[in-house]
């Protein structure tokens, strides 16, 4: 089959059925397709016979497929066989930064949080030798699942034929452009991306604070240090994605909401009813209208006040007499039996020295170990997850898999707080011991059908160097099953 015969309904690799042509440019066509084996949508790039860079695109896609950062688009397949070249990657649903800005200005720190996630993901890619070079508001997505995705790593540059002698600086400037757009709603680049161009002051791009009131000074400085490669506030230019990520590291992140009454700090999509007018602010619910009580005045209020004072004095007198009588009848009772606040056992957080995917029952004895540190980095927007399995019982391949923490030394465990996926279905066990061996680790707590935030509390005093969060059943994930841990916090009893 040649590329000239590619049309809706075409099947590639006997599993990817092309359905809708999304766009076409320069001999490359993007399709929405269906993976018939896994019954899920995928994105597929195909190429015309005249497309000149097929080898470069396939090579770039294969390199990108080896990265595991969940904020980067996952590449599933890439091939050039029998005259047919294609790249298959995950289909990402959600709103791009361009979509969000088209609906009106967004809160500066919300936009900055999106760029911070992209910067961290791109820093990981650069460390692996991969670059982007095509950063624009359409490639940064807030997904329908409440996560951040950066589209097009390596593949965009190969398709468009982009290159740079200083790719780290080029991608740092690209992140600066994204941050500028997020802060102002304007685009400081030469290529039209769908946003109004950034205003100029004497031929130079205005700073974000010159364009929009209310932009925090520190974000204005970071944007200028990255986009304009200028020193600001005594800080040098941001010359790499890692520099940008570090500068934005303190920005609150958009993250899956924990199971609490507190709403997420960065809710980028309003959950207000559709009938609410754009820009309207939801008002708190109130009690039904009732006449407001009138304040009492005059002699009646004075009488009432006198009665209240007398009743209080009487109550205090009775209480004092009762306590005194009790103390008199028991001369050896010289101390109160209520512990003072300073004497209470308040749990303290104990930070692990390391974490790794724990798969002693698997063939390769490893389960995404390179992602394990993301579960103890204190950021609920990053995660470690298991491999995907065909059934909730781990494909009936093994009894469990998990994440193990090394505390550095034996420590007493008060409880372990684990932030899981939003979807229910996780059966997890807390195992503790002094040896990182499954047989040596004892189960001290369990939670069935868990989701979101779960606190695993041992039923009796427990001490150990190794703490294992062990999945015995996995929740659904994209037509398969996968366990996810966004964050783990270990608490130890405080000293009395």
N, C-alpha and C positions, 0 to 999 in steps of 0.2 A: 504494500500500500504506500503510495507516495503522498506527500503533504498536500498535493493539489486535490486529493479526493477526500480530505478531512471535512466532515460536515456533521450537523446534529445527528446523533444516533451512532456515530462511529465508536467502536470499542478499541481501546488501547490495552495491550498486555493482557487481553482476555478478561479484563475486570473493570476498567475505567470507561464508562459510557458518557460521551460528550452530550450535553443537553442544551445549554444556552451560551451563545457567544456574547461575552461581556464587553470586550473591546478588541480592536485590532489596530496595530501601528507598526510600521517599518518591517513588515514581514513576520511579526510575532502576534499571535492571537491568544487571548485569555478566555478560557471557557469555565463555566460552572458545570461540573460533571458529577457522576455518582460512582462511588466505589461499590460495585455490585456484591463484592464478597463481604464487606463490613457494613453495607447499607448506610453509607454516610456521604454527605456532599464533600467534594474536593475541588480544588482549583487546578486547572491544567493549562499549561502553556504549550502551544504547538507552533511550528515554524514553516514558512513557505520554502519551496526548493531554492529560492534565491537568497534566503537569509544567510549572511556571511559569517556569523559567529556561533554556529551551532556547537562546535567543540568547546568553545569558551563557556557557553551557557551551561552545558551538561557538566563540565568540570566544576564550575562554581556551585551548581546545585548539589552535586555530590559532596563537596566540601562543607556546604552549609548544613547538609543532613546530619553531620556528625556532632553538631552543637546541640546541647540539651537545655539551654536556658529557655524556660517556658514563655518568656516574653518575645522570643523570636519565632517567626513563622516556621513550622516544622515541614521539612521536605521529605516526602514519602518515597519518591521514585524519580529517576532521571535516566533516560536512555536515548541512544541514536542507533536504531536497528532497522534493517531492511528499508532504508530510505525514509524512515519516520523518526523524528526527534521530538521528545516531549519532556516536560518537567511536571511532576505532580506534587502538590503541597496542600496543606490544610486550608479549608475554606473558613475564613474568619468573618463572623457576623458581628456587627456593632456599628458604632458611629466613629468616624475618623475625626481628627482634630479639626479638619476642614468643615465637617458636618456640624460639630459642636459650635464652632465660631459663626457659622452661617445662621444659627438660631439666635445669635446675640452674644455680647461679651460674656465671658465666663470669669469666675473669681480668679484673680492672679495666681494664688497658691494652688488652686486646683489644676490650672494649666501647667504650672511649673512641676507639679507632681507627676503628670504624664511624661513630661520631658525627662524628669529625673529617672523614671523607670527605663525609658529608652536609652538614656546615657549609660546606665549600669549594664544593660544588655549589650549595647554596642562596645563597651569597654571589654566585656568578656569575649566578644567576637574578635576584636583587635588582638587580644592576647593569643587567640588561636590563629591569627594571620588572615582574618577575613575583614573586608571593609564594605561600606555601603555606597557612599558618593551620590545618593539620590534622595536625600532626606527632604521631605516636604510634608505639608499637613495631611495629605491623603494617605501617607504611609504609616501614620501613627494612629492606632485605633484603640478606643475604649470598647471592649467587647461586650456582647449581650450577657456574658457570664460574669461581668464585673472585674475583668483583668485588662492589662495593657498588652498590646501586640505591636511590634515593629515589623512591618512588612518589607520584603524585597532584599534582605541582606545578601550581598554578593551577586545574586541573580539579576537584580535591576541593572547594576553596573555592566554586567556581561551583555545583557540584552541591548542596552543603550550605547555600548561601546565607550563607557566612561573610564578614565584613568587619571591618576594624579601622582606627581612626584612626591607630594607630602600628604598621603592619605589620612594620617592621624589628624593633622591640622585641618584638612578639608572636612572631615566628619565632625570635628569639634566646632567648626564654623557652621556646619549644617545644623547641629544641635542648638547653636546660638540663634539661628534663624527660626527654628521651631519654638524656642523659648520666647523670642521676640513676638512671634505670631500669637502665641498663647497669652501673652501679657497685653497685647495691643489690638489684636484682630487685623493687623496689617502684615504684609509680607515684604521683608527686606531683601529679597532675591531678584535676580535679573529675569528669571523665567516666570511667566504667569502661572499661578497655582490656584486661582479662583478667589483669592483675597485681594482687597485693594492694596496698592503698593504703599510701602512705608513712606511717610513724608520726609522731605529733605530740608536741611537747614544749611544754606550756603554750600550746596552740593554734597553734603554729608548726611547720612541717615540720622534722623532725630533719635534720641534715646527713648526708651519706653516711657519714662516719666514725663517726657515732653509731649508724648502722644496721648497718654491716658492718665487721668488723675487716679490716685489711689494705689499705684504700683509701688510695692515696698521697695525701699532703697536698696536692700541687699540683692533683690532679684534684678533690679535695674543694673546694678554693678556686674552681676554674673552674666547677664545677657551681653553687655558691652565687652566684657573680658573674653567671651567666646566668639561673638559675631564680629566685633571690630578688632579683635586681637589687641586690645589696649589694657594697660594697667589701670585699675580702679581701686579706690579706698586702700591704697598701699599694697594691693595684691597684684601679682603678675597676670599676664594673659593666660587663658585656658587653651593649651595647645593640643590636648588629646581628649578623646571621650572619657578617659579615666579621670582627667582633671575636672571635666564638667560634672561627672558623677559625684566626685568628692565635694565640689562646691555646692551641689544641690542635695547633699546627703541628709541635711536636717529638715528638708521640706516634708511635711506630713504626706503620707502616701494614700492613693486610692486603694482600698483593700476590701476583701470580703468582710462583711459586717460580722462581728462576734455576736454570740448569743447573749445579748444584754439589752437593757432598756435604753441605753445610750445610742442615738443614731450615729452612723458613720460620719466622720468629720468631712469626708470628701465624697458626697453623693452626687456624681456627675450627671445622673439622669433623674429628673423629678418623678416621684411616684404619686403626684397629685392627680385627682380625677381629671378626665379629659375635658370636663366642663369648665375647669378653671381657666381663666383668661391668661394669656401669655404674660409672664412677668408678675403675676399676682402672687402675693405672699400668703400662704395658708395661715389662717387665724386659729389660735388655740380654741378647743371646744370649751363651752361655758355651760353652766347650769341653766335650766329654764328660767325665764324672766320672773323675778319675784319683786314685790315692793321692797325697797331698801328700808331697814329699820330706822326709825327716827331716834336720835340721841335723847336720853332722858335729861331733863333739866329741872331746876327748881328744888322744892322741898322733897319731892319724891325721890330724886336721885341722891340727895343727902342722906335720907333715911336708909335707902338701900346700901349705900356705901358704909354706913355705920354698922349695919347688920353683918356685912361681909367681913369687916375688920374684926368684930367680936368673935365671929365663928372661927376665923383663922387663929386668933389668939387662944381660943379654947382648945383647938386641935393641937397647937404647939404645946400647950401646957400638959394635955393628956399624954402626948407622946413622950415628953420629957419625964413625967412621973413614971410611965411604964418602963422606960429604959433604966431609970435610976433604981426602981424596985428590982428589976431583973439583975442588975449588977450587984445590988446589995445582997440578994439571996444566993449569989454564986461568987464568993470572994476570990476564987482562983481564976475567974474569967477576966483577965487583964488585957487581952488582945482581941481585936476584931477578927472575925473569921472571913471577912471579905477581902480578897487580895487587892492590893493597890494596882493601878494601871502599870506602874513601872515593873511590877513583879510578874506580869502576864507573859505567856509564851507566844510571842508574835512571830509567825514564820518569816524567814528571810530567804531571798532569792540566791541560789547557788548557781554560778555559771559553769557549764561544762567546758572542759578543755578541748574536746573534739566530738565529732559525730560521724557516723558512717552508715550506709545502707547495710542491713544485716540479713543475709540470706543463706544460713548454714545448710538449708535443706535443698537449695537449688544446684543446678549443674555447675554454674560458674562461681558460686559462693558470693556473689556481689549483686547489689540492687541499687543502681544509680548512685554509687558512692560519691561521685563528683558533685552531686547536688545536695548532699547531706548537710553541709555547713549552712545552707540557706534556711534550714529549719531552726537554727539557733542564733541567727544574726539579729534577732530582735525586730525584724520587719515582717509584718503579717502579709505583705504583698508578694513575698517570695516563698518558695516551698520546696520540699523534697517530696517525691511521690514514688510509689512502686511502679513496676512495669504494668502494662495492661494485660488483663487475663480474660479468658473466654467465659468464665463463670465467677460468681461471687466467692466460691470456695477455691479461689486461685487456680482455676482451671483443673482442679483436682490433681494438681501436680505436686503439691506439698501442703503441710498443715498450717504454715504461716510464714510471714515475712515482716520485717520491721526496720525501725530506726534505733540504733543503739548509741547512747551517750557515754562518754568516758568522763567522769567527774574529776579525774586526776588523783583521787584518794578516796577511801571509804567515807561517806557522809551519811548522816541520818536523813531520811526522806519523810517529810510531812505530807506532801502531796505533789503531784505533777499535773500541770495544766497544759492541755494539748488542744491546739486549734486545728480542726479537721475541715474537710470539704462541707459545703452547705447541704449536699444531698445525704439523706439518712441512709444507713445500711452498713456502717463500719462497726464490726465487732473487734474491740481492742483489749489487750491485756497489758498491765504494767508488771514487768519482771525486773527484779533487782538482785544483784549479786556482786561478788568480788572477782569473778573470772568471766571473761567475755566468751562464755560457752553456754549453749542453749540448755544443756543438762544441769548446769550449775546455777542458772538464773531461776529464782523462785517467783511464781506469780503471786502478787500481793494485792492486786485490784483489777477489776474488769468493768467494761461498759459495753452493752449490746445495743445494736441499731443506733449508734451514736452519730452525731453530726455537729458541725460548728464547734463551739468550745465545750470541752468536757474536762472535769477535774477528777483525777484518779487518786484516791486517798487510801493508803494501806490501812487495814483493819487493826493492825498492831504495830508496835515500834519496829521500824525497818531501817537497816543500814547497808550500804553497798557502794562500790566504786562505779559499777556499770548500771545504767538505767535503760531498759529496753521498752519501747512502745511497739507492741507485737500485734499485727493485724492477723486475725483468723478468718475474717470475712470482709469483703470489699464492697464499696458502694458502686452504683452504676456510673459509668463515664463514657460518653460518646459511643453508645451501642456495645461497649465492653464494660470492664470493671477495673477500678484503680483506687488505691488508697492514697490520700494526700495529707500531708502535715505542713501547715503554714508556719507554725511556731510552737515551741516547747519551752515551758518555764518550770524549773525544778525548785521547790521550796523545802527548806530545812527548818526544823523547829528552832525558834530563838532561845537564847539562854535566859534562865529565870533570874 
